[in-house]
Amino acid sequence: MADQQKGLGERVGNEAHDATDTGNPLKIGGHANAALRSAVGEDDRVDLSCDLAGQVRVVNDVSTPLFVQGDIAHDATSSGNPVLMGGHANASLPSAVGENDRVRASYDLQGQLRVIATGSTGGTSAVDDSVFTGGATNLTPMGAIFDATPPSVTDGSVGTPRMSSTRILLGEVAGDVAHDDPDAGNPVKQGFKAVEFNVDPPTVNADDDRVDSIATPQGIQWVLGGHPNIISREYMTTAVQTVDPIIDSISAGSQIVITEIEVLTSAAGSTTPKVRIGFGTSAPPTEPTSGNTVDEVVLSHPGIAAGSGVVRGNGSGIVAIGADGAELRIANDVPTGGQITVLVNYYISTL
């Protein structure tokens, strides 16, 4: 039969070039040889050339370049199967080529694609929260820049860390809870700057500047008692008083905080006046009866001798704190022939 006569006859496709495809495909063969076939004339019919393993031989040269081109355009949705990519394996880097020249992918002798990091990548990537093994897990080295006056960057921009001239990475420790917000998290250990005895601590140029906390060379913190806005007030009377204010006009939401108070009588007096000073909106607290107590009293004396006085506090701590909106008032006997003087150091605290 005709289909058993090998090498006889000629099989011709039944669909012309550029016609709609129909029917079944025809299995093709070729000519196996160890070397390339001899050249033929242009437009001659040729055998399909295969190597001795039966693989089709494809020759890529300058006149008829061969390239594999994907069927999915850039920025289009991915589909289909990927094309396996190969390259050139070599022990060392290949020679440099001209700019915009076509190049081969470079692999090491284990078939791993060679990548040279240029300041943006390197080391080994790791999944977030993955286990780190000391002495085994690779790291990406991090660089920093030494710059005494680093430029600012805009919000959301990438920046380079800073270091000192001795390559010590610089950083800023900042709390994660703002002033006047509810406290949360763990505290940051605080340090101090040592200042010798008999040496003035450094000053700043303006309010709200950042300053160092100071301590003795032994690490004991220097502390200055009092308040940065102490008010010193003097009050005097030569007559009997029952509700007279020493510090008044205290608005709601404010409190008087006393750090020191003195009551003095003049030597010219001929009596020993009783003095009571305390907080109240209209009068000082009433003297308690025998065996009882009363609050809001700042200073009280049953009879101050002429030319003497009474002192509470020294300005380095708090002596008394008034209630919200309370004023400081005095009640005293008449200092016959003399006067009573009150000296008070205080500040106003806002609730």
C-alpha positions as CSV (number, residue, x, y, z in Angstrom):
1,M,0.0,0.0,0.0
2,A,1.1,3.6,-0.6
3,D,1.4,4.6,3.1
4,Q,3.8,1.6,3.7
5,Q,6.1,2.6,0.9
6,K,8.9,4.4,2.8
7,G,10.7,7.1,0.8
8,L,8.3,6.8,-2.1
9,G,6.0,9.5,-3.2
10,E,5.6,13.0,-1.8
11,R,3.2,14.2,0.9
12,V,1.7,17.6,0.4
13,G,-0.3,19.5,2.9
14,N,-4.0,20.1,2.0
15,E,-4.2,23.6,3.3
16,A,-2.5,26.4,1.4
17,H,-0.3,29.1,3.1
18,D,-2.4,31.8,4.7
19,A,-5.5,29.5,4.6
20,T,-7.7,28.7,7.6
21,D,-6.2,25.7,9.6
22,T,-8.1,22.4,9.4
23,G,-7.4,18.7,9.6
24,N,-4.7,16.9,11.5
25,P,-1.0,17.8,11.6
26,L,1.6,15.8,9.8
27,K,4.5,14.5,11.9
28,I,7.8,15.7,10.5
29,G,11.3,14.3,10.7
30,G,14.8,15.6,9.8
31,H,18.4,14.7,9.0
32,A,20.6,13.8,12.0
33,N,24.3,14.7,11.7
34,A,27.1,15.5,14.0
35,A,28.2,18.7,12.1
36,L,26.3,21.4,10.4
37,R,25.0,20.6,6.8
38,S,26.7,22.2,3.8
39,A,25.1,25.4,2.6
40,V,22.5,25.3,-0.2
41,G,21.3,27.8,-2.7
42,E,18.8,30.5,-1.8
43,D,15.2,29.2,-2.0
44,D,16.4,25.6,-2.3
45,R,14.4,22.9,-0.4
46,V,16.3,21.6,2.6
47,D,16.2,18.8,5.2
48,L,15.4,19.7,8.8
49,S,18.8,19.5,10.6
50,C,19.0,17.6,13.9
51,D,21.8,16.6,16.1
52,L,22.6,12.9,16.9
53,A,20.2,13.0,19.9
54,G,17.3,13.9,17.5
55,Q,17.1,17.5,18.8
56,V,16.4,20.2,16.2
57,R,19.4,22.3,15.6
58,V,18.9,26.1,15.6
59,V,21.7,28.4,14.5
60,N,21.6,32.0,15.5
61,D,23.7,34.4,13.5
62,V,23.8,38.0,12.7
63,S,22.0,37.8,9.4
64,T,19.0,35.8,10.7
65,P,18.8,36.6,14.5
66,L,16.8,34.3,16.6
67,F,15.0,35.5,19.6
68,V,12.2,34.3,21.9
69,Q,9.6,37.0,22.5
70,G,6.8,36.8,25.1
71,D,3.2,37.1,24.0
72,I,2.2,39.3,27.0
73,A,3.1,43.0,26.7
74,H,4.7,45.1,29.5
75,D,2.2,46.2,32.1
76,A,-0.4,43.7,30.8
77,T,-2.0,41.1,33.1
78,S,0.2,38.0,33.4
79,S,-1.1,34.7,31.8
80,G,0.3,31.6,30.1
81,N,3.5,29.8,31.0
82,P,6.9,31.3,31.6
83,V,9.9,30.8,29.2
84,L,12.8,29.0,30.9
85,M,15.8,31.4,30.9
86,G,19.4,30.2,30.6
87,G,22.7,32.1,30.5
88,H,26.4,31.8,30.4
89,A,28.2,30.0,33.3
90,N,31.7,31.3,34.2
91,A,33.9,31.4,37.2
92,S,34.6,35.1,36.9
93,L,32.7,38.1,35.8
94,P,32.4,38.5,32.0
95,S,34.1,41.4,30.2
96,A,32.4,44.7,30.0
97,V,30.3,45.5,27.0
98,G,29.2,48.8,25.4
99,E,26.3,50.7,26.7
100,N,22.9,49.5,25.4
101,D,24.6,46.3,23.9
102,R,22.7,43.0,24.2
103,V,24.2,40.8,26.8
104,R,23.9,37.2,28.1
105,A,22.7,36.5,31.6
106,S,25.7,35.6,33.8
107,Y,25.7,32.6,36.1
108,D,28.2,31.0,38.4
109,L,29.4,27.4,37.9
110,Q,26.5,26.2,40.1
111,G,24.0,27.7,37.8
112,Q,23.0,30.5,40.2
113,L,22.2,33.9,38.6
114,R,25.0,36.4,39.4
115,V,23.7,39.7,40.8
116,I,25.9,42.6,41.8
117,A,24.4,44.9,44.4
118,T,24.9,48.6,43.8
119,G,24.1,50.2,47.2
120,S,20.5,49.1,47.3
121,T,20.4,45.4,48.0
122,G,22.6,42.6,49.2
123,G,22.8,39.8,51.8
124,T,19.9,37.6,52.3
125,S,16.3,38.6,52.6
126,A,14.1,37.1,55.4
127,V,10.5,36.8,56.1
128,D,9.1,39.1,58.9
129,D,9.2,37.4,62.3
130,S,11.4,34.5,61.0
131,V,13.9,32.8,63.2
132,F,17.4,34.2,63.3
133,T,20.3,31.8,63.8
134,G,23.5,33.3,65.2
135,G,26.6,32.5,63.1
136,A,24.5,31.1,60.3
137,T,21.9,33.5,59.1
138,N,23.2,36.0,56.6
139,L,22.7,39.8,57.1
140,T,22.7,42.7,54.7
141,P,25.4,45.3,55.8
142,M,24.0,48.7,56.5
143,G,25.8,51.9,55.8
144,A,25.5,55.4,57.3
145,I,26.7,58.9,56.5
146,F,28.9,61.3,58.6
147,D,27.3,64.7,58.3
148,A,27.6,67.4,61.0
149,T,24.6,69.3,59.5
150,P,22.3,66.7,57.9
151,P,19.7,68.0,55.5
152,S,16.0,67.5,56.3
153,V,13.8,65.2,54.3
154,T,10.1,65.4,53.6
155,D,7.4,63.2,55.2
156,G,7.4,59.7,53.7
157,S,10.8,60.0,52.1
158,V,13.7,57.6,52.4
159,G,16.7,58.8,54.3
160,T,20.3,57.7,55.2
161,P,21.2,57.0,58.9
162,R,23.9,59.3,60.4
163,M,27.0,58.3,62.2
164,S,29.8,60.0,64.1
165,S,33.3,60.5,62.8
166,T,34.3,57.3,64.6
167,R,31.5,55.4,62.8
168,I,29.2,55.3,65.8
169,L,25.6,55.2,64.6
170,L,23.7,58.3,65.9
171,G,20.1,58.0,67.1
172,E,17.6,59.8,69.2
173,V,15.7,58.3,72.0
174,A,12.2,59.6,72.1
175,G,9.2,58.6,74.2
176,D,6.2,57.2,72.4
177,V,3.6,58.9,74.7
178,A,3.1,62.7,74.3
179,H,3.0,65.2,77.1
180,D,-0.4,65.3,78.8
181,D,-1.4,61.9,77.3
182,P,-2.2,59.0,79.6
183,D,1.0,57.1,80.7
184,A,1.7,53.8,79.0
185,G,4.7,51.6,78.1
186,N,8.0,51.3,79.9
187,P,10.2,54.2,81.2
188,V,13.5,55.1,79.6
189,K,16.6,55.1,81.9
190,Q,17.8,58.7,82.4
191,G,21.4,59.9,82.6
192,F,23.0,63.2,83.8
193,K,25.9,65.5,83.0
194,A,28.5,65.7,85.7
195,V,29.1,69.2,87.2
196,E,31.9,69.7,89.7
197,F,31.4,71.6,93.0
198,N,32.0,75.3,92.8
199,V,31.3,75.3,89.1
200,D,28.4,77.1,87.5
201,P,26.2,74.8,85.4
202,P,25.8,75.8,81.7
203,T,23.0,78.2,80.8
204,V,20.7,78.2,77.7
205,N,19.8,81.1,75.4
206,A,16.0,81.0,75.6
207,D,13.0,79.5,77.2
208,D,11.9,76.1,75.9
209,D,15.5,75.2,74.9
210,R,16.6,71.6,75.5
211,V,18.9,71.3,78.5
212,D,21.1,68.6,80.2
213,S,20.1,67.3,83.6
214,I,23.1,67.7,85.9
215,A,24.6,65.6,88.8
216,T,27.6,65.6,91.0
217,P,30.6,63.6,89.7
218,Q,29.3,60.8,91.9
219,G,26.0,60.7,90.0
220,I,23.9,62.4,92.7
221,Q,21.4,64.6,90.9
222,W,21.5,68.3,91.6
223,V,18.0,69.5,92.6
224,L,16.9,73.1,93.1
225,G,13.9,73.4,95.4
226,G,11.0,75.8,94.8
227,H,9.3,76.9,91.7
228,P,10.5,78.8,88.6
229,N,7.8,81.4,89.1
230,I,7.7,82.1,92.8
231,I,5.8,85.2,94.0
232,S,7.0,86.9,97.2
233,R,4.3,89.0,99.0
234,E,4.3,91.2,102.1
235,Y,1.2,92.0,104.1
236,M,1.0,94.4,107.1
237,T,-1.7,95.4,109.6
238,T,-1.8,97.6,112.7
239,A,-5.5,96.7,113.5
240,V,-7.6,93.7,114.4
241,Q,-8.5,91.5,111.4
242,T,-11.0,88.8,111.0
243,V,-11.3,87.9,107.3
244,D,-8.7,90.1,105.5
245,P,-7.2,88.5,102.4
246,I,-3.4,88.2,102.0
247,I,-3.7,86.5,98.5
248,D,-7.0,87.0,96.8
249,S,-8.6,86.9,93.4
250,I,-8.0,83.2,92.9
251,S,-10.2,82.0,90.0
252,A,-11.9,78.6,89.7
253,G,-9.5,76.0,88.5
254,S,-6.5,77.5,90.3
255,Q,-4.8,76.8,93.7
256,I,-2.4,78.7,95.9
257,V,0.8,76.7,96.7
258,I,2.8,78.1,99.6
259,T,6.5,77.3,100.0
260,E,7.3,79.6,102.9
261,I,5.4,81.9,105.3
262,E,6.6,84.2,108.2
263,V,4.6,86.3,110.7
264,L,6.6,89.0,112.6
265,T,5.6,91.5,115.3
266,S,7.3,94.8,115.9
267,A,9.3,95.4,119.1
268,A,7.2,98.5,119.8
269,G,4.1,96.5,120.5
270,S,2.8,96.2,124.0
271,T,0.6,93.1,123.5
272,T,1.1,89.4,122.3
273,P,-1.5,89.2,119.5
274,K,-3.0,85.9,118.4
275,V,-2.6,85.2,114.7
276,R,-4.4,82.6,112.4
277,I,-3.7,82.3,108.7
278,G,-5.5,79.9,106.4
279,F,-7.4,79.2,103.2
280,G,-11.0,80.2,102.6
281,T,-13.2,81.9,100.1
282,S,-14.6,84.4,102.7
283,A,-12.7,83.9,106.0
284,P,-9.8,81.8,107.4
285,P,-10.7,78.6,109.2
286,T,-12.3,79.1,112.6
287,E,-10.2,78.2,115.6
288,P,-11.1,74.7,116.8
289,T,-12.6,74.2,120.2
290,S,-10.7,72.3,122.9
291,G,-9.9,68.7,121.8
292,N,-11.0,69.2,118.2
293,T,-9.3,69.9,114.8
294,V,-9.7,72.1,111.8
295,D,-8.2,71.9,108.3
296,E,-6.9,74.5,105.8
297,V,-4.8,76.3,108.4
298,V,-1.4,77.4,107.2
299,L,0.0,79.1,110.3
300,S,-1.4,79.7,113.8
301,H,0.0,81.1,117.1
302,P,-1.8,81.9,120.3
303,G,0.2,85.0,121.1
304,I,3.3,86.3,119.4
305,A,5.6,88.2,121.7
306,A,6.6,91.7,120.6
307,G,9.8,91.7,118.4
308,S,9.5,88.0,117.5
309,G,7.8,85.9,115.0
310,V,6.9,82.5,113.5
311,V,8.3,80.8,110.3
312,R,7.1,77.8,108.4
313,G,9.1,76.4,105.4
314,N,12.2,77.6,103.7
315,G,11.1,77.9,100.1
316,S,12.5,74.6,98.9
317,G,9.3,72.6,99.4
318,I,5.6,72.9,99.8
319,V,4.1,74.1,103.0
320,A,0.4,74.1,102.1
321,I,-1.9,73.9,99.1
322,G,-5.2,75.7,99.0
323,A,-8.5,74.3,97.6
324,D,-9.8,75.2,94.2
325,G,-10.4,79.0,94.1
326,A,-9.6,79.4,97.9
327,E,-7.8,82.6,99.0
328,L,-5.3,83.1,101.8
329,R,-6.8,85.1,104.7
330,I,-5.8,86.3,108.1
331,A,-7.5,86.8,111.5
332,N,-5.5,88.5,114.3
333,D,-5.8,90.5,117.6
334,V,-4.8,94.1,117.6
335,P,-1.0,94.6,117.9
336,T,-1.3,97.5,120.4
337,G,1.4,100.0,119.8
338,G,3.0,98.0,117.0
339,Q,2.2,96.0,113.8
340,I,2.0,92.5,112.3
341,T,3.9,91.7,109.1
342,V,3.4,88.6,107.0
343,L,5.9,87.5,104.4
344,V,4.8,84.7,102.0
345,N,6.4,82.9,99.1
346,Y,3.9,81.1,96.8
347,Y,2.9,80.2,93.2
348,I,-0.4,79.6,91.5
349,S,-1.1,76.1,90.2
350,T,-3.6,75.5,87.5
351,L,-5.7,72.4,87.7
